[in-house]
Every structure is written in structure tokens, then in C-alpha cells.
Amino acid sequence: MKKVIDLIALVLVIVGGLNWGLVGLFDLDLVAALFGMGSVLAKIVYVLVGLSALWLAIVGLVKKAK
């Protein structure tokens, strides 16, 4: 189960990184374009991306400490 969570977190972090790249390069927020600016779905995606980044950071620190 943990491997599935790690994979989902990785995919979400990649999606978030690509979205920020699009924002920086083209001023295009793809998440907002797909789900609507400020919509509940867009906010859920942003929160999930942030939680995924936090999860991967914690997993990385725990692995490094071992």
C-alpha cells in the first residue's frame, strides 16, 4: 500500500511541477483552466499536490536518517 501512495504522490508532484512550469513560461495555469479558477476541484488538486510534496519530503528524510 505504501508503494501505491508513494507512486500517487510522485505523479501529483510531477503534475504540480509541470503546472508551475507552464505558469512561469506561458502564464497558463492548467489546473485552473481544466477545473475553473478558484473552483473546489482546483483547490483539491492544489492541496493534494502540496500534501504529496510534504509526503515525499518526509519519506525522503526518514530514508536518509536510516
SULSUL-V384345 format. One record per pair of residues at least 24 apart in sequence whose ideal C-beta (glycine too) atoms are under 7 Angstrom apart, sorted by the first residue. I is the first residue (numbers start at 0). GAP is how many residues later the second one is. Records with the same first field share a line. If there is no record, write none. Layout:
# SULSUL-V384345
I=GAP / GAP
This chain:
# SULSUL-V384345
5=53
8=43 / 46 / 47
9=46
11=36 / 37 / 40
12=36 / 39 / 40 / 43
14=34
15=33
